[in-house]
Amino acid sequence: MSVGFQAVQWNRAKITYDLVLAACVALYLGVFMAITISAQAPGAPIDWTDLRLKAFGSCAFLMLSVILCIGPLARLSPKFLPLLYNRRHFGVAMAVMAALHGWSMFEWYIGLGVLPSLLEELSNPAVYARFIGFPFKVLGMAALAILLVMAATSHDYWQQYLGPRAWKTLHMGVYVAYGMVVMHVALGVLQKPGDVFMPAISFLSLGVVATLHLMAGWREWGGDRNDTAEWVALFPPASIADQAARIVTAGGERIAIFRDGAMVAAVTNLCAHQQGPLGEGRVIDGCIVCPWHGYQYRLSDGCAPAPFTEKLATYRLRLRDGMLELDPRPLAPGTPAAITLPAL
């Protein structure tokens, strides 16, 4: 192997996160099943396989929707940042729910003795040319495959083995999976009308996810710049909150401008760990702390403190007529580039 394996480092925050997550999942499944059973006619037999199928499926979809909302929510308000730190645990739990839903579906077909009809439907090319009658199950299966691959490669080992860019590209497949799930539900409803719960939560969740992403994108768009000049005028240094950053786009790259007292430095906005948004983090004891997983980099040169070896690309800054100016050409990772300003 070209990279080493490091066991998950558990801490109190991770344990609390997972316990709360497990409790919420158990509560949802229990409430969903209780309401569904109580809504049946008195004395009607309970189809436990169908009940599990619907409970696991709706739970997985709601979890996926919440996961996709965490990113834009954290950009809109730092109050949601704690939800980001162990979001991968959330994703793995969601993939488990989706897998249980898929298994329940096969169990349902096997119980009715009609599994061959499912295989016949999925292998018939003619049905893929229809809208009404499209085999919507294949969309769910494809989405499940994507989610399981993402869950299996969620550990840092795979991020190091594949490289940050390839790993990030692979995990952006969550949006493809989400789109497939929405279509899976929509086509299923058109072919089997009567169930209003899943269509309602599907389209409501789609609206919420899309709205939050548009709001977060609109908020950041105002700070984007595409200047190609050697020196780009930015803003007064006092406009940067102490021990925080402002994010700009210059030279086609997103750059975080941090201030710690009188020291100001510009680094790439991408964490070397998993390309998290460094500019949403803080400076603590002279080190930039990534808001995703707590990776640290010295403000003075972008280097992680020993014994860690990660380095960030840095950028030159200068103060001119009371305004910070940035050279958008990146320096080699780990190059000292911080400047000390007069008292603000």
C-alpha positions as CSV (number, residue, x, y, z in Angstrom):
1,M,0.0,0.0,0.0
2,S,1.2,3.5,-0.9
3,V,-0.3,5.1,2.2
4,G,-0.7,4.0,5.8
5,F,-3.9,3.1,7.6
6,Q,-4.8,5.1,10.7
7,A,-7.6,4.0,13.0
8,V,-10.5,6.4,13.6
9,Q,-9.5,8.6,16.5
10,W,-12.6,8.6,18.8
11,N,-13.3,11.5,21.1
12,R,-16.2,12.7,23.2
13,A,-17.6,14.9,20.4
14,K,-17.6,12.0,17.9
15,I,-19.2,9.6,20.5
16,T,-21.9,12.2,21.4
17,Y,-22.6,12.9,17.7
18,D,-23.0,9.2,16.9
19,L,-25.2,8.5,20.0
20,V,-27.5,11.4,19.1
21,L,-27.6,10.3,15.5
22,A,-28.5,6.7,16.5
23,A,-31.2,7.9,18.9
24,C,-32.8,10.0,16.2
25,V,-32.8,7.2,13.7
26,A,-34.3,4.8,16.2
27,L,-36.9,7.3,17.2
28,Y,-37.9,8.0,13.6
29,L,-38.2,4.3,12.7
30,G,-40.3,3.6,15.9
31,V,-42.6,6.6,15.3
32,F,-43.0,5.8,11.6
33,M,-43.9,2.2,12.2
34,A,-46.3,3.0,15.1
35,I,-48.2,5.6,13.1
36,T,-48.4,3.4,10.0
37,I,-49.7,0.5,12.1
38,S,-52.2,2.6,13.9
39,A,-53.6,3.9,10.6
40,Q,-54.5,0.5,9.4
41,A,-58.0,-0.9,9.7
42,P,-58.6,-2.7,13.0
43,G,-57.6,-6.4,12.8
44,A,-55.8,-6.0,9.4
45,P,-52.7,-8.1,9.2
46,I,-49.4,-6.2,9.4
47,D,-47.0,-6.7,6.4
48,W,-43.8,-6.3,8.3
49,T,-41.6,-6.5,5.2
50,D,-43.5,-3.7,3.4
51,L,-43.4,-1.7,6.7
52,R,-39.7,-2.1,7.0
53,L,-39.2,-1.2,3.4
54,K,-41.1,2.1,3.7
55,A,-39.5,2.9,7.1
56,F,-35.9,2.4,6.0
57,G,-36.5,4.1,2.6
58,S,-38.1,7.2,4.0
59,C,-35.5,7.4,6.8
60,A,-32.6,7.1,4.4
61,F,-34.0,9.8,2.1
62,L,-34.6,12.2,5.0
63,M,-31.1,11.6,6.3
64,L,-29.6,12.2,2.8
65,S,-31.6,15.5,2.5
66,V,-30.3,16.7,5.9
67,I,-26.7,15.8,5.0
68,L,-27.0,17.9,1.8
69,C,-28.4,20.8,3.9
70,I,-25.5,20.8,6.4
71,G,-23.0,22.4,4.0
72,P,-25.0,25.5,3.0
73,L,-26.4,25.9,6.5
74,A,-22.8,26.0,7.9
75,R,-21.9,28.7,5.4
76,L,-25.0,30.7,6.3
77,S,-24.4,30.5,10.0
78,P,-21.5,29.2,12.1
79,K,-24.0,27.7,14.6
80,F,-24.3,24.7,12.2
81,L,-20.5,24.1,11.9
82,P,-20.5,21.3,14.6
83,L,-22.8,19.3,12.3
84,L,-20.0,19.3,9.7
85,Y,-17.3,17.8,11.8
86,N,-18.5,14.2,11.7
87,R,-20.8,14.4,8.7
88,R,-19.1,11.3,7.3
89,H,-20.5,9.3,10.2
90,F,-23.9,10.6,9.2
91,G,-23.3,9.6,5.6
92,V,-22.3,6.0,6.5
93,A,-25.4,5.7,8.7
94,M,-27.5,6.9,5.9
95,A,-26.0,4.4,3.5
96,V,-26.7,1.6,6.0
97,M,-30.4,2.7,6.1
98,A,-30.5,2.7,2.2
99,A,-29.0,-0.7,2.1
100,L,-31.6,-2.0,4.6
101,H,-34.3,-0.5,2.3
102,G,-32.8,-2.3,-0.7
103,W,-32.6,-5.6,1.1
104,S,-36.2,-5.2,2.3
105,M,-37.3,-4.7,-1.3
106,F,-35.7,-7.9,-2.4
107,E,-37.1,-9.6,0.6
108,W,-40.6,-8.3,-0.4
109,Y,-40.2,-9.8,-4.0
110,I,-38.9,-13.1,-2.6
111,G,-41.7,-13.3,-0.1
112,L,-44.3,-12.9,-3.0
113,G,-42.4,-15.3,-5.2
114,V,-42.1,-12.7,-8.0
115,L,-38.3,-12.0,-8.0
116,P,-38.0,-13.4,-11.6
117,S,-40.5,-10.7,-12.7
118,L,-38.2,-8.0,-11.3
119,L,-35.2,-9.4,-13.1
120,E,-37.2,-9.6,-16.3
121,E,-38.3,-6.0,-15.9
122,L,-34.8,-4.7,-15.3
123,S,-33.4,-6.6,-18.3
124,N,-36.0,-5.5,-20.8
125,P,-34.6,-2.7,-23.0
126,A,-38.0,-1.6,-24.2
127,V,-39.2,-0.3,-20.8
128,Y,-36.3,2.1,-20.6
129,A,-37.7,4.1,-23.5
130,R,-41.0,4.8,-21.6
131,F,-41.8,7.5,-19.1
132,I,-44.8,5.8,-17.5
133,G,-43.6,2.3,-17.0
134,F,-39.9,3.2,-16.6
135,P,-38.3,0.7,-14.2
136,F,-37.8,3.2,-11.4
137,K,-36.2,0.5,-9.2
138,V,-33.0,0.7,-11.3
139,L,-32.6,4.4,-10.3
140,G,-32.8,3.4,-6.6
141,M,-30.3,0.6,-7.2
142,A,-27.9,3.0,-8.9
143,A,-28.2,5.5,-6.1
144,L,-27.6,2.8,-3.6
145,A,-24.4,1.7,-5.4
146,I,-23.1,5.3,-5.3
147,L,-23.9,5.7,-1.6
148,L,-22.3,2.4,-0.7
149,V,-19.1,3.3,-2.6
150,M,-19.0,6.7,-0.8
151,A,-19.5,5.0,2.5
152,A,-16.8,2.4,1.8
153,T,-14.3,5.2,0.8
154,S,-15.2,7.6,3.6
155,H,-12.1,6.9,5.7
156,D,-9.1,9.2,5.5
157,Y,-7.0,6.3,4.0
158,W,-8.9,6.5,0.8
159,Q,-8.6,10.3,0.7
160,Q,-4.8,9.9,0.9
161,Y,-4.7,7.0,-1.5
162,L,-6.8,8.6,-4.2
163,G,-5.7,12.1,-3.6
164,P,-7.9,15.0,-2.4
165,R,-9.1,16.1,-5.8
166,A,-10.1,12.6,-7.0
167,W,-11.6,11.7,-3.6
168,K,-13.7,15.0,-3.6
169,T,-14.8,14.3,-7.2
170,L,-15.9,10.8,-6.2
171,H,-17.9,12.0,-3.2
172,M,-19.6,14.7,-5.2
173,G,-21.5,11.8,-6.6
174,V,-23.9,12.3,-3.6
175,Y,-25.7,14.9,-5.7
176,V,-26.2,12.3,-8.6
177,A,-27.5,9.8,-6.1
178,Y,-29.9,12.4,-4.6
179,G,-31.3,13.2,-8.0
180,M,-31.8,9.5,-8.8
181,V,-33.6,9.0,-5.5
182,V,-36.0,11.9,-6.2
183,M,-36.7,10.4,-9.7
184,H,-37.0,7.0,-8.1
185,V,-39.7,8.3,-5.8
186,A,-41.5,10.4,-8.4
187,L,-41.7,7.7,-11.0
188,G,-42.8,5.2,-8.4
189,V,-45.6,7.5,-7.4
190,L,-46.8,8.0,-11.0
191,Q,-46.9,4.2,-11.4
192,K,-48.4,3.4,-8.1
193,P,-50.5,6.3,-6.9
194,G,-52.1,6.4,-3.5
195,D,-49.1,7.0,-1.1
196,V,-48.8,10.8,-0.4
197,F,-46.2,10.7,2.3
198,M,-43.1,9.9,0.3
199,P,-44.0,12.3,-2.6
200,A,-44.6,15.1,0.0
201,I,-41.3,14.7,1.8
202,S,-39.4,14.1,-1.4
203,F,-40.5,17.4,-3.1
204,L,-40.4,19.4,0.1
205,S,-36.9,18.1,0.8
206,L,-35.8,18.9,-2.8
207,G,-37.1,22.4,-2.4
208,V,-35.3,23.0,0.9
209,V,-32.0,21.6,-0.4
210,A,-32.1,23.6,-3.6
211,T,-33.1,26.8,-1.7
212,L,-30.3,26.5,0.9
213,H,-27.7,25.9,-1.8
214,L,-28.8,28.9,-3.8
215,M,-28.8,31.1,-0.7
216,A,-25.3,30.0,0.3
217,G,-24.0,30.5,-3.3
218,W,-25.6,33.9,-3.6
219,R,-24.1,35.0,-0.3
220,E,-20.5,34.0,-1.4
221,W,-20.9,35.3,-5.0
222,G,-20.6,38.9,-3.8
223,G,-17.0,38.3,-2.6
224,D,-15.8,36.5,-5.7
225,R,-13.3,38.3,-7.9
226,N,-11.6,37.2,-11.1
227,D,-8.9,39.8,-11.3
228,T,-5.7,38.8,-13.1
229,A,-3.6,41.8,-12.2
230,E,-0.3,41.3,-10.4
231,W,-1.7,43.1,-7.3
232,V,-5.4,43.1,-6.5
233,A,-6.8,45.7,-4.1
234,L,-9.0,44.0,-1.4
235,F,-10.2,45.8,1.7
236,P,-8.9,47.5,4.9
237,P,-7.2,45.0,7.2
238,A,-9.5,46.2,10.1
239,S,-12.5,44.7,8.1
240,I,-11.2,41.2,8.9
241,A,-12.5,40.1,12.3
242,D,-9.6,39.2,14.7
243,Q,-8.6,35.6,14.5
244,A,-10.9,35.0,11.6
245,A,-10.8,35.4,7.8
246,R,-12.4,36.9,4.7
247,I,-12.6,34.8,1.6
248,V,-11.9,36.2,-1.8
249,T,-11.6,34.8,-5.3
250,A,-8.6,36.1,-7.3
251,G,-6.8,34.5,-10.2
252,G,-9.5,31.9,-10.4
253,E,-8.8,30.6,-6.9
254,R,-10.5,31.0,-3.5
255,I,-8.1,32.5,-1.0
256,A,-8.6,33.0,2.7
257,I,-7.2,36.3,4.2
258,F,-6.7,35.7,8.0
259,R,-5.9,38.2,10.7
260,D,-4.5,37.5,14.1
261,G,-3.9,40.7,15.9
262,A,-1.5,42.7,13.7
263,M,-0.5,39.7,11.7
264,V,-2.2,39.1,8.3
265,A,-1.7,36.2,6.0
266,A,-3.2,34.8,2.8
267,V,-3.5,31.0,2.2
268,T,-5.5,28.8,-0.1
269,N,-9.0,28.3,1.1
270,L,-8.7,24.5,0.6
271,C,-7.5,22.4,3.6
272,A,-4.8,19.9,2.7
273,H,-6.8,17.2,4.5
274,Q,-10.1,17.0,2.6
275,Q,-10.3,20.5,0.9
276,G,-12.5,21.9,3.7
277,P,-13.1,25.6,3.7
278,L,-10.3,27.0,5.8
279,G,-11.7,30.6,5.6
280,E,-14.6,29.5,7.8
281,G,-12.3,28.4,10.5
282,R,-10.5,30.4,13.3
283,V,-7.0,31.2,14.3
284,I,-6.1,29.6,17.7
285,D,-2.7,30.0,19.3
286,G,-1.2,31.2,16.0
287,C,-2.6,28.4,14.0
288,I,-5.5,28.3,11.4
289,V,-7.9,25.5,12.5
290,C,-10.0,23.9,9.7
291,P,-13.7,23.9,10.7
292,W,-14.3,20.4,9.3
293,H,-11.8,18.2,11.1
294,G,-9.6,20.5,13.2
295,Y,-6.4,20.3,11.0
296,Q,-4.0,23.1,12.0
297,Y,-1.6,25.2,10.0
298,R,0.7,28.0,11.2
299,L,-0.5,31.4,10.1
300,S,3.0,32.5,9.5
301,D,3.9,30.0,6.8
302,G,0.9,27.6,6.2
303,C,2.8,24.6,7.6
304,A,1.1,22.1,10.0
305,P,2.9,22.0,13.3
306,A,5.2,19.0,13.9
307,P,5.0,16.1,13.7
308,F,2.5,16.7,10.9
309,T,3.8,17.5,7.4
310,E,0.8,19.1,5.5
311,K,1.5,22.5,3.9
312,L,-0.7,25.2,2.3
313,A,0.0,27.4,-0.6
314,T,0.5,31.0,0.6
315,Y,0.1,34.3,-1.1
316,R,1.9,37.7,-0.9
317,L,0.1,40.6,0.8
318,R,1.0,44.2,1.1
319,L,-0.6,47.3,2.7
320,R,-1.0,50.3,0.3
321,D,-3.0,53.5,1.1
322,G,-4.7,51.7,4.0
323,M,-5.9,48.8,1.8
324,L,-4.6,45.3,1.6
325,E,-3.4,44.2,-1.7
326,L,-2.9,40.5,-2.8
327,D,-0.7,39.0,-5.4
328,P,-3.0,36.2,-6.8
329,R,0.0,34.1,-7.9
330,P,0.4,31.3,-5.3
331,L,3.8,30.7,-3.6
332,A,5.1,27.2,-3.0
333,P,3.3,25.4,-0.1
334,G,4.9,26.3,3.2
335,T,6.4,29.6,2.1
336,P,6.4,32.2,4.8
337,A,4.3,35.2,3.6
338,A,2.6,36.7,6.6
339,I,3.0,40.4,7.2
340,T,2.8,42.4,10.4
341,L,0.8,45.6,10.2
342,P,0.9,48.8,12.3
343,A,-1.5,48.8,15.2
344,L,-5.1,48.7,13.9
